[in-house]
Amino acid sequence: MTGVLRNCGSGAFHMDKPLGLIHDSHIFDRLKRNMRFPNSLILALSGTLLLAGCAGNPFRSYDAEMKETVNQVRQGKLDQAVALLEKNNKTLFSTDGSQTKDGKPKEQSVLDSVNGKDILYYFEKGELLCLKKDYTQSRDSWLMADEIVRTWEDEYRANPTKVIGDIGSFLVSDRVRRYDGQDYEKVFLSAKLTLDHILTGDFDLARIEMKKTYEREKLIESFREKEYDKVKEEQEKQGVTTNTDDLAAKGYPLAELDTPEVRHLKNGFQNAFAHYLAGYFFEVTGEYSLAEPGYRNALALQPNSQLIKEKVDKVGRNRAGPNETDVLFVVETGFAPAWKSVTVPLPIPVSGRWVATPLSFPVIKSEGKSFMPASLKAGGKDLRVETLVNVDTMARRLLKDQLPGIIGRTVVRAVAKSAVQYQAQKQGGAVAGLIAAVATVATEQADERAWRTLPERLAVARAILPRGTVPLEFETGAGVYKTEVTIGNRVTIIPIRLTGGAVYVGQPHVEAWASMFTDEPVKPAKRKSKSKSRQAQ
């Protein structure tokens, strides 16, 4: 259905007909009749204005806040980046005085108090500490983030109706909901924790985290299916339909979410690297029956990967010899994209008329394609570098899949806000109506929260190298970077981060592994018969 906008003076535009997002022009009237507590809703809306400028409020611009932190990482100023992160996450109120067993102030997250740190703080701090090679503190920060994600998971398992979200998000903004991380961030968190556990030599916890990664992906998949059904039910109840084409017609950059790269992805959260990492770990530790599923899961997500194809059905064939190690280089480049809010005018029924109302929706703003070296040179060997994860593309795929639900919530919220404003002016006069109108504008911003220090892309390279100190060099886009790394016992992972400026090369705690493995060679994998190999495929 199409509509015609006509100028009614004083800057307002009314619609003779809706564009198709709302098919019941009596929604507004029903809301006016059914709203029994408009004053409480007005307070909820206007109260958010009091938080303006506060670091801990849900309406802060997170992208603007993180720009300087990202710039400091590019410049190699990690200590300053950590200090700025702490400054931007100061609590609004004094703490409750809780202490740890050793008498230190207890770290409080949003699960402990409204005054506690949110998941983004732990995401970003864990990444910064990892770049500083402080893998123990990095792990501890990410474990705090993981506690918030696990709380979300437990809430979902106990009460699947959580998919409708906090009812306040329908009336105010998606921003007021507790941020539990984007879907791809939840899975990336598990992969990052796995890496930290391996780098610190805690292989038992690494195994647990790998298993949890798979379970987390399945739970997210279930959650999104139920969420879609619930949002659709809510839209039908309110007389709202969602059509992304209508949004595109009003200037929303929908084409950016429909590129071949985006369509190629199975979804916006499953992580091929996480599964490849599991395959690598179990292969080098001689647990071949667990390694093969990891490689197969990775191949299902990246079917064109030659690196993964070389491993499927050939687990354990190319083994390290005495005093050698199968080394995995993890190469990360750039920074994850920002989520930004854009305003698009859509028709909303107000007092019997269709009014073109400015509504906000999220868009993905890339940091720009970062430089990824085509190869590394380690120990005199040239190693092919192959990208397994593109976070920018994952974010776009996630938004593409979630956009119909976001449109539905936004339009339902706009209708409700219009009813609140109408009732406020009717019962409290022009001043109350003005307060409600200002609050409506202030709170109508799309959710911009996202883990900004994540890399834009993640790639791997792999080779069997002699143990000891090995020279390493690679292109950075601004020249050749040369360094040395220590190859330890049976498992060695070397993390590398290119930021478009500073280069960070990590080093595992080799000494922590001394008691984990001996130099006893790994037993060779049993060769499968051709018939069994075909059946496995």
C-alpha positions as CSV (number, residue, x, y, z in Angstrom):
1,M,0.0,0.0,0.0
2,T,1.3,3.4,-0.9
3,G,0.7,6.8,0.8
4,V,0.7,10.5,0.1
5,L,2.4,13.0,2.4
6,R,0.9,16.5,2.5
7,N,2.4,19.5,4.3
8,C,0.1,20.8,7.0
9,G,2.2,23.8,8.0
10,S,4.4,24.3,11.1
11,G,6.8,21.6,9.8
12,A,4.4,18.7,10.2
13,F,3.6,16.2,7.5
14,H,0.4,14.1,7.6
15,M,-0.3,11.0,5.6
16,D,-3.6,10.3,3.8
17,K,-2.8,6.6,3.8
18,P,-0.3,4.4,5.6
19,L,2.7,2.9,3.8
20,G,1.9,-0.6,5.0
21,L,3.7,-0.8,8.4
22,I,0.4,-0.2,10.2
23,H,-2.8,-1.4,8.8
24,D,-5.2,-0.4,11.6
25,S,-5.9,3.3,11.9
26,H,-7.8,2.7,15.1
27,I,-4.8,1.5,17.1
28,F,-4.3,5.0,18.6
29,D,-7.9,5.2,19.7
30,R,-7.7,1.8,21.4
31,L,-4.5,2.8,23.2
32,K,-6.1,6.0,24.5
33,R,-9.1,4.1,25.9
34,N,-7.0,1.3,27.5
35,M,-4.2,3.4,29.1
36,R,-5.1,3.7,32.8
37,F,-1.7,4.9,34.1
38,P,-0.4,7.5,31.7
39,N,1.3,9.5,34.5
40,S,3.6,6.6,35.3
41,L,4.5,6.2,31.7
42,I,5.2,10.0,31.4
43,L,7.4,9.8,34.4
44,A,9.3,6.8,32.9
45,L,9.8,8.7,29.7
46,S,10.8,12.1,31.2
47,G,12.9,10.5,33.9
48,T,15.3,9.3,31.3
49,L,16.1,12.9,30.5
50,L,17.7,13.3,34.0
51,L,20.3,10.7,33.0
52,A,21.6,12.8,30.1
53,G,25.4,13.0,30.2
54,C,25.8,10.3,32.8
55,A,28.3,7.6,31.9
56,G,26.2,4.8,33.2
57,N,22.9,5.7,31.6
58,P,21.5,3.7,28.7
59,F,21.2,6.7,26.4
60,R,24.9,7.6,26.2
61,S,26.5,7.4,22.8
62,Y,28.7,4.3,23.2
63,D,30.3,4.7,19.8
64,A,31.4,8.3,20.6
65,E,32.7,7.1,24.0
66,M,34.9,4.4,22.5
67,K,36.4,6.4,19.6
68,E,39.3,7.7,21.7
69,T,39.9,4.3,23.3
70,V,40.2,2.7,19.8
71,N,42.5,5.5,18.7
72,Q,44.8,4.9,21.7
73,V,45.0,1.2,20.9
74,R,46.0,2.1,17.3
75,Q,48.8,4.3,18.8
76,G,50.0,1.6,21.1
77,K,48.9,3.4,24.2
78,L,47.3,0.5,26.0
79,D,47.7,1.9,29.5
80,Q,46.0,5.1,28.5
81,A,43.2,3.1,26.8
82,V,42.6,1.1,30.0
83,A,42.6,4.3,32.1
84,L,40.1,6.0,29.8
85,L,37.8,2.9,29.9
86,E,37.8,3.1,33.7
87,K,37.1,6.8,33.6
88,N,34.1,6.3,31.2
89,N,32.7,3.6,33.4
90,K,32.8,5.3,36.8
91,T,29.8,4.4,38.9
92,L,27.0,7.0,39.3
93,F,26.5,6.3,43.0
94,S,28.7,5.1,45.8
95,T,29.2,1.3,46.2
96,D,27.5,-0.7,48.9
97,G,30.9,-1.4,50.6
98,S,31.0,-5.1,49.7
99,Q,34.5,-6.6,50.0
100,T,36.3,-9.7,48.8
101,K,37.8,-12.3,51.3
102,D,41.1,-10.4,51.3
103,G,39.4,-7.1,52.2
104,K,39.5,-5.5,48.7
105,P,36.4,-3.7,47.3
106,K,34.2,-6.3,45.5
107,E,33.8,-5.9,41.7
108,Q,30.1,-5.4,41.1
109,S,28.4,-6.1,37.7
110,V,25.0,-5.2,36.6
111,L,23.8,-8.5,38.1
112,D,24.8,-7.3,41.5
113,S,23.5,-3.7,41.4
114,V,22.2,-1.0,39.0
115,N,25.4,0.7,39.9
116,G,27.5,-2.2,38.7
117,K,29.7,-2.4,35.5
118,D,27.9,-3.6,32.4
119,I,29.0,-6.4,30.0
120,L,30.6,-3.9,27.5
121,Y,33.1,-2.8,30.2
122,Y,34.2,-6.4,30.7
123,F,34.3,-7.1,26.9
124,E,36.5,-4.1,26.2
125,K,38.8,-4.4,29.3
126,G,39.4,-8.1,28.6
127,E,40.5,-7.2,25.0
128,L,42.8,-4.5,26.2
129,L,44.4,-6.7,28.8
130,C,44.9,-9.5,26.3
131,L,46.8,-7.1,24.0
132,K,48.9,-6.2,27.0
133,K,49.7,-10.0,27.3
134,D,48.1,-10.0,30.7
135,Y,46.1,-13.2,29.9
136,T,45.1,-14.0,33.5
137,Q,43.5,-10.6,34.1
138,S,42.0,-10.6,30.6
139,R,40.5,-14.0,31.4
140,D,39.1,-12.8,34.7
141,S,37.4,-9.8,33.0
142,W,35.9,-12.0,30.3
143,L,34.7,-14.4,33.0
144,M,32.7,-11.5,34.5
145,A,31.2,-10.8,31.1
146,D,30.5,-14.5,30.7
147,E,28.6,-14.5,34.0
148,I,26.2,-11.9,32.5
149,V,25.7,-14.0,29.4
150,R,25.2,-17.2,31.4
151,T,22.5,-15.3,33.4
152,W,20.8,-14.5,30.2
153,E,21.0,-18.1,29.1
154,D,19.6,-19.4,32.5
155,E,16.8,-16.8,32.3
156,Y,15.9,-18.1,28.8
157,R,16.0,-21.7,29.8
158,A,13.8,-21.1,32.9
159,N,11.4,-18.7,31.2
160,P,11.3,-18.7,27.4
161,T,8.8,-15.9,27.4
162,K,11.8,-13.7,28.0
163,V,12.0,-13.4,24.2
164,I,9.4,-10.7,24.3
165,G,12.0,-8.6,26.3
166,D,11.5,-6.2,29.0
167,I,8.1,-4.5,28.4
168,G,9.8,-1.2,29.1
169,S,11.7,-1.6,25.8
170,F,8.4,-1.4,23.9
171,L,7.4,1.8,25.7
172,V,10.7,3.6,25.9
173,S,13.7,2.2,23.9
174,D,15.7,-0.9,23.1
175,R,18.5,0.9,24.9
176,V,16.9,0.5,28.3
177,R,17.1,-3.2,28.2
178,R,20.0,-4.8,30.0
179,Y,22.7,-5.4,27.3
180,D,23.6,-9.0,27.2
181,G,25.8,-8.7,24.1
182,Q,25.1,-9.1,20.4
183,D,24.7,-12.8,19.3
184,Y,28.1,-12.9,17.6
185,E,29.7,-11.2,20.7
186,K,28.4,-14.0,23.0
187,V,30.0,-16.7,20.8
188,F,33.2,-14.6,20.3
189,L,33.4,-14.3,24.1
190,S,33.6,-18.1,24.4
191,A,36.3,-18.3,21.7
192,K,38.3,-15.5,23.4
193,L,38.0,-17.3,26.8
194,T,39.2,-20.6,25.1
195,L,42.3,-18.7,23.8
196,D,43.1,-17.2,27.2
197,H,42.8,-20.6,28.9
198,I,45.1,-22.2,26.4
199,L,47.6,-19.2,26.6
200,T,47.7,-19.6,30.4
201,G,48.1,-23.4,30.2
202,D,44.7,-24.2,31.7
203,F,43.6,-26.9,29.2
204,D,40.8,-28.4,31.3
205,L,39.0,-25.0,31.3
206,A,39.7,-24.7,27.6
207,R,37.9,-28.0,27.0
208,I,34.9,-26.9,29.0
209,E,34.8,-23.6,27.1
210,M,34.9,-25.3,23.7
211,K,31.9,-27.5,24.7
212,K,30.1,-24.4,25.9
213,T,30.6,-22.6,22.6
214,Y,28.7,-25.2,20.7
215,E,25.9,-25.2,23.3
216,R,25.7,-21.4,23.3
217,E,25.3,-21.4,19.5
218,K,22.4,-23.8,19.7
219,L,20.7,-21.8,22.5
220,I,21.0,-18.6,20.5
221,E,19.5,-20.3,17.5
222,S,16.5,-21.4,19.6
223,F,16.1,-18.0,21.2
224,R,15.9,-16.2,17.9
225,E,13.3,-18.6,16.5
226,K,11.1,-18.0,19.5
227,E,11.7,-14.3,19.5
228,Y,10.6,-14.0,15.9
229,D,7.3,-15.8,16.8
230,K,6.7,-13.6,19.8
231,V,7.4,-10.3,18.0
232,K,5.1,-11.4,15.2
233,E,2.4,-12.1,17.7
234,E,2.8,-8.7,19.3
235,Q,2.7,-7.0,16.0
236,E,-0.6,-8.8,15.0
237,K,-2.1,-7.8,18.3
238,Q,-1.3,-4.1,17.7
239,G,-2.2,-4.2,14.1
240,V,1.4,-3.7,12.8
241,T,3.1,-5.3,9.9
242,T,6.8,-5.1,9.1
243,N,8.1,-4.6,5.6
244,T,11.7,-3.7,5.1
245,D,11.1,-2.5,1.6
246,D,9.0,0.4,3.1
247,L,12.0,1.3,5.2
248,A,14.3,1.2,2.2
249,A,12.0,3.5,0.3
250,K,12.4,6.1,3.0
251,G,16.2,6.1,2.8
252,Y,17.3,3.3,5.0
253,P,20.5,1.7,3.6
254,L,19.0,-1.8,3.2
255,A,21.3,-2.8,0.3
256,E,24.3,-2.8,2.8
257,L,22.6,-5.7,4.5
258,D,22.0,-7.7,1.3
259,T,25.5,-8.1,-0.2
260,P,26.7,-11.5,-1.5
261,E,29.1,-11.7,1.5
262,V,26.2,-11.2,3.9
263,R,23.9,-13.7,2.1
264,H,26.8,-16.3,2.1
265,L,26.8,-16.5,5.9
266,K,24.6,-19.2,7.5
267,N,23.6,-16.7,10.3
268,G,25.1,-13.8,12.2
269,F,26.5,-15.6,15.2
270,Q,28.2,-18.9,14.5
271,N,32.0,-18.6,14.5
272,A,34.1,-20.7,12.2
273,F,37.3,-19.9,14.1
274,A,35.8,-21.1,17.4
275,H,35.3,-24.5,15.8
276,Y,38.6,-24.6,14.0
277,L,40.3,-23.8,17.3
278,A,38.7,-26.8,18.9
279,G,39.8,-28.9,16.0
280,Y,43.4,-27.7,16.3
281,F,43.5,-28.2,20.1
282,F,42.1,-31.7,20.1
283,E,44.3,-32.7,17.2
284,V,47.6,-31.6,18.7
285,T,46.7,-33.2,22.1
286,G,46.0,-36.5,20.3
287,E,42.2,-36.5,20.9
288,Y,41.4,-37.1,17.2
289,S,37.7,-38.2,17.7
290,L,37.0,-34.7,19.1
291,A,39.2,-32.9,16.6
292,E,37.3,-34.0,13.5
293,P,33.8,-32.6,14.5
294,G,35.5,-29.2,15.2
295,Y,36.9,-29.1,11.7
296,R,33.6,-30.3,10.1
297,N,31.7,-27.6,12.0
298,A,34.2,-25.0,10.8
299,L,33.9,-26.2,7.2
300,A,30.1,-26.0,7.4
301,L,30.5,-22.3,8.1
302,Q,33.3,-21.7,5.7
303,P,32.9,-24.3,2.9
304,N,35.5,-22.6,0.6
305,S,38.3,-22.7,3.1
306,Q,41.3,-24.6,1.8
307,L,42.9,-24.6,5.2
308,I,39.9,-26.4,6.8
309,K,39.5,-28.8,3.9
310,E,43.1,-29.9,4.3
311,K,42.2,-31.1,7.8
312,V,38.9,-32.8,7.4
313,D,39.4,-36.6,7.2
314,K,43.1,-36.1,7.6
315,V,43.3,-35.5,11.4
316,G,46.6,-36.5,12.9
317,R,48.2,-37.3,9.5
318,N,50.8,-34.5,9.5
319,R,52.3,-34.7,13.0
320,A,55.0,-32.8,14.7
321,G,58.2,-34.8,15.2
322,P,60.6,-34.7,18.2
323,N,61.4,-31.2,19.4
324,E,58.8,-29.8,17.0
325,T,55.4,-28.1,17.5
326,D,52.3,-27.7,15.4
327,V,51.9,-23.9,15.8
328,L,48.7,-21.9,15.2
329,F,49.0,-18.2,14.4
330,V,45.8,-16.2,15.1
331,V,45.9,-13.0,13.1
332,E,43.4,-10.3,13.9
333,T,43.1,-7.0,12.1
334,G,41.2,-3.7,12.5
335,F,38.2,-3.1,14.7
336,A,34.6,-4.3,14.8
337,P,32.0,-2.0,13.2
338,A,30.0,0.5,15.1
339,W,26.2,0.3,15.4
340,K,24.8,3.8,14.7
341,S,21.3,5.2,15.0
342,V,19.6,6.8,11.9
343,T,16.2,8.5,11.8
344,V,13.7,7.5,9.1
345,P,10.2,9.1,8.9
346,L,7.4,6.5,8.9
347,P,3.6,7.0,9.2
348,I,2.1,6.6,12.7
349,P,-1.6,7.1,13.5
350,V,-2.1,10.1,15.8
351,S,-5.6,11.2,16.8
352,G,-7.2,9.8,13.7
353,R,-4.5,11.0,11.3
354,W,-1.5,9.4,9.8
355,V,1.5,11.5,10.8
356,A,5.0,11.0,9.3
357,T,6.9,10.4,12.6
358,P,10.7,10.3,12.8
359,L,11.7,6.8,14.1
360,S,15.3,5.5,14.7
361,F,16.8,2.3,13.5
362,P,20.3,0.9,13.8
363,V,22.8,0.7,10.9
364,I,26.3,-0.8,10.7
365,K,29.1,1.7,10.2
366,S,32.4,0.0,9.2
367,E,35.8,1.2,10.4
368,G,37.0,0.5,6.9
369,K,38.6,-2.6,5.5
370,S,41.7,-3.4,7.5
371,F,44.9,-4.7,6.0
372,M,45.3,-8.5,6.3
373,P,48.7,-10.0,5.3
374,A,48.5,-12.7,2.7
375,S,51.2,-14.7,4.4
376,L,53.6,-14.9,7.4
377,K,57.2,-16.0,7.4
378,A,58.1,-18.0,10.5
379,G,61.3,-20.0,11.0
380,G,62.1,-19.6,7.4
381,K,58.8,-21.0,6.2
382,D,56.2,-19.0,4.2
383,L,52.7,-19.6,5.7
384,R,49.4,-18.9,4.0
385,V,47.1,-16.7,6.0
386,E,43.4,-17.5,5.6
387,T,40.5,-15.4,7.0
388,L,37.9,-17.5,8.9
389,V,35.7,-14.7,10.4
390,N,34.6,-11.3,9.2
391,V,32.9,-9.5,12.1
392,D,31.7,-6.7,9.9
393,T,29.9,-9.1,7.7
394,M,28.5,-11.0,10.8
395,A,27.1,-7.8,12.2
396,R,25.3,-7.0,9.0
397,R,23.9,-10.5,8.7
398,L,22.7,-10.3,12.4
399,L,21.0,-6.9,11.7
400,K,19.5,-8.2,8.5
401,D,17.9,-11.1,10.4
402,Q,16.7,-9.0,13.3
403,L,15.5,-6.0,11.4
404,P,11.8,-7.1,11.0
405,G,11.6,-7.5,14.8
406,I,13.3,-4.1,15.4
407,I,10.8,-2.4,13.0
408,G,7.9,-4.0,14.8
409,R,9.1,-3.0,18.3
410,T,9.9,0.5,17.1
411,V,6.5,1.1,15.5
412,V,4.6,-0.4,18.4
413,R,6.6,1.9,20.7
414,A,5.9,5.0,18.6
415,V,2.2,4.3,18.7
416,A,2.3,3.9,22.5
417,K,4.3,7.1,22.9
418,S,1.8,9.0,20.8
419,A,-1.0,7.8,23.1
420,V,1.0,8.9,26.2
421,Q,1.6,12.3,24.7
422,Y,-2.1,12.7,23.8
423,Q,-3.2,11.7,27.3
424,A,-0.6,13.9,29.0
425,Q,-1.8,17.0,27.1
426,K,-5.4,16.1,27.7
427,Q,-5.0,15.6,31.5
428,G,-2.1,17.9,32.3
429,G,-2.3,20.6,29.7
430,A,0.2,21.9,27.3
431,V,3.2,21.8,29.7
432,A,2.7,18.1,30.4
433,G,2.2,17.4,26.7
434,L,5.5,19.3,26.0
435,I,7.4,17.2,28.6
436,A,6.1,14.0,27.1
437,A,7.0,15.2,23.6
438,V,10.5,16.2,24.6
439,A,11.0,12.9,26.4
440,T,9.7,11.0,23.4
441,V,12.3,12.6,21.1
442,A,15.1,12.1,23.6
443,T,14.4,8.4,24.1
444,E,13.8,7.5,20.5
445,Q,17.3,6.4,19.5
446,A,18.3,3.0,18.2
447,D,20.6,0.8,20.4
448,E,24.2,1.6,19.5
449,R,25.9,-0.7,22.0
450,A,28.5,-3.1,20.6
451,W,31.9,-4.6,21.5
452,R,34.2,-2.1,19.7
453,T,37.6,-3.5,20.4
454,L,36.8,-6.8,18.7
455,P,38.8,-7.2,15.4
456,E,37.2,-6.6,12.1
457,R,38.6,-9.9,10.7
458,L,40.3,-13.0,12.1
459,A,42.5,-15.3,10.2
460,V,44.8,-18.2,10.9
461,A,48.1,-19.6,9.6
462,R,49.6,-22.9,10.7
463,A,53.0,-24.7,10.5
464,I,55.1,-27.3,12.2
465,L,58.1,-25.5,13.6
466,P,61.2,-26.3,15.7
467,R,60.9,-25.5,19.4
468,G,62.8,-22.6,20.8
469,T,63.1,-19.0,19.5
470,V,61.9,-18.5,16.0
471,P,62.0,-15.4,13.8
472,L,58.6,-14.1,12.6
473,E,57.9,-11.4,10.0
474,F,54.8,-10.2,8.1
475,E,53.5,-7.2,6.1
476,T,51.4,-4.7,8.0
477,G,50.3,-2.4,5.2
478,A,52.9,0.1,6.3
479,G,56.0,-2.0,6.0
480,V,57.4,-5.3,7.3
481,Y,57.1,-6.2,11.0
482,K,59.9,-8.4,12.4
483,T,60.1,-10.0,15.8
484,E,60.8,-13.3,17.5
485,V,58.5,-15.7,19.3
486,T,59.1,-18.7,21.6
487,I,57.8,-22.1,20.5
488,G,57.0,-24.2,23.5
489,N,55.7,-27.7,24.1
490,R,53.1,-29.6,22.1
491,V,50.5,-26.7,21.9
492,T,51.6,-23.2,20.8
493,I,49.3,-20.4,19.7
494,I,50.7,-17.0,18.7
495,P,48.1,-14.2,18.7
496,I,48.8,-11.3,16.4
497,R,46.8,-8.0,16.2
498,L,47.2,-5.4,13.4
499,T,45.3,-2.1,14.2
500,G,46.2,0.1,11.2
501,G,48.9,1.5,13.5
502,A,50.4,-0.4,16.4
503,V,51.1,-4.1,16.0
504,Y,50.7,-6.5,18.9
505,V,52.3,-10.0,19.0
506,G,51.4,-12.2,22.0
507,Q,53.4,-14.9,23.6
508,P,51.9,-17.9,25.5
509,H,53.1,-18.7,29.0
510,V,55.3,-21.6,27.8
511,E,56.5,-22.3,31.3
512,A,52.9,-23.0,32.4
513,W,52.7,-25.9,30.0
514,A,55.8,-27.8,31.2
515,S,53.8,-30.0,33.5
516,M,51.0,-30.5,31.0
517,F,52.9,-32.4,28.3
518,T,56.0,-34.4,27.9
519,D,58.1,-34.8,24.8
520,E,56.5,-38.2,24.2
521,P,55.3,-38.1,20.6
522,V,51.6,-38.0,19.9
523,K,50.2,-41.3,18.7
524,P,49.4,-41.3,15.0
525,A,45.7,-41.2,13.9
526,K,44.1,-44.4,12.7
527,R,43.6,-44.3,9.0
528,K,40.0,-44.7,7.9
529,S,39.0,-47.0,5.1
530,K,37.7,-45.3,2.0
531,S,34.2,-46.7,2.5
532,K,34.1,-45.3,6.0
533,S,35.4,-42.0,4.9
534,R,32.6,-41.7,2.3
535,Q,30.0,-42.6,4.9
536,A,31.3,-39.9,7.2
537,Q,30.9,-37.3,4.6
